[in-house]
């Protein structure tokens, strides 16, 4: 069972135009430094301890390089923040 909604790069701009939305990039810090499309960078192993940084947003779009790490984090966020809208960038950051 999927706990989040998949979105495409085409959907991202309109979703992030809402100030209550955030892009959560879960790639490692070095990957984010090399190339990013904005948002906040929190590697997967730090997400639980840094929930405070994202919990004030209503919609959280989770992304990584290919969708594997971000899908795991999206499921985790669905459990930890059930009142939030969790979206997953299906094709990753490129």
C-alpha positions as CSV (number, residue, x, y, z in Angstrom):
1,X,0.0,0.0,0.0
2,X,1.3,3.4,-1.0
3,X,1.2,6.1,1.7
4,X,1.9,9.1,-0.4
5,X,1.1,10.6,-3.8
6,X,3.6,10.5,-6.7
7,X,4.2,13.8,-8.6
8,X,6.3,14.7,-11.6
9,X,8.8,17.5,-12.1
10,X,6.0,19.3,-14.1
11,X,3.8,19.4,-11.0
12,X,6.6,20.6,-8.7
13,X,6.6,24.4,-9.4
14,X,2.9,24.8,-8.9
15,X,2.9,22.8,-5.6
16,X,5.9,24.8,-4.3
17,X,4.3,28.1,-5.1
18,X,2.2,27.6,-2.0
19,X,4.1,29.0,1.0
20,X,2.8,26.1,3.1
21,X,4.8,23.6,0.9
22,X,8.4,22.6,1.1
23,X,10.8,20.4,-1.0
24,X,12.7,18.0,1.2
25,X,15.8,16.7,-0.6
26,X,17.0,13.6,1.2
27,X,20.2,13.2,-0.7
28,X,23.5,13.3,1.2
29,X,24.9,16.8,1.8
30,X,27.6,16.4,-0.9
31,X,25.1,15.4,-3.5
32,X,22.9,18.4,-2.6
33,X,26.0,20.7,-2.8
34,X,26.9,19.4,-6.2
35,X,23.4,20.0,-7.7
36,X,20.1,21.0,-6.2
37,X,16.7,22.4,-7.2
38,X,16.1,24.2,-4.0
39,X,14.3,23.2,-0.8
40,X,15.8,21.9,2.4
41,X,18.4,19.2,2.5
42,X,18.1,16.6,5.3
43,X,19.8,13.2,4.7
44,X,17.6,10.1,5.5
45,X,19.5,9.3,8.7
46,X,18.7,12.8,10.1
47,X,15.1,13.1,9.2
48,X,13.6,12.0,12.6
49,X,15.8,14.2,14.7
50,X,15.1,17.2,12.4
51,X,11.3,16.9,12.0
52,X,11.0,20.3,13.7
53,X,12.4,21.9,10.6
54,X,9.6,20.7,8.3
55,X,6.6,20.1,10.6
56,X,5.2,23.6,10.1
57,X,4.6,23.0,6.4
58,X,1.3,21.4,5.3
59,X,2.7,19.8,2.1
60,X,6.1,18.1,2.0
61,X,7.5,17.0,-1.3
62,X,10.2,14.4,-0.8
63,X,13.0,13.9,-3.4
64,X,16.3,12.2,-3.9
65,X,18.4,11.3,-7.0
66,X,16.3,8.4,-8.3
67,X,13.3,8.0,-5.9
68,X,14.5,5.1,-3.8
69,X,15.6,6.9,-0.6
70,X,12.8,9.5,-1.0
71,X,10.1,6.8,-1.2
72,X,11.3,5.3,2.1
73,X,11.4,8.8,3.8
74,X,7.9,9.6,2.4
75,X,6.5,6.5,4.1
76,X,8.3,7.4,7.3
77,X,6.9,11.0,7.2
78,X,3.4,9.6,6.5
79,X,3.6,7.7,9.9
80,X,5.3,10.5,11.8
81,X,3.2,13.4,10.4
82,X,-0.1,11.9,9.5
83,X,-1.9,15.2,9.3
84,X,0.4,16.4,6.5
85,X,0.2,16.0,2.8
86,X,3.2,13.9,1.7
87,X,4.2,13.9,-2.0
88,X,7.0,12.0,-3.7
89,X,8.9,13.4,-6.7
90,X,8.7,10.2,-8.8
91,X,11.6,10.7,-11.2
92,X,14.0,12.3,-8.6
93,X,16.2,15.3,-8.8
94,X,18.0,15.8,-12.2
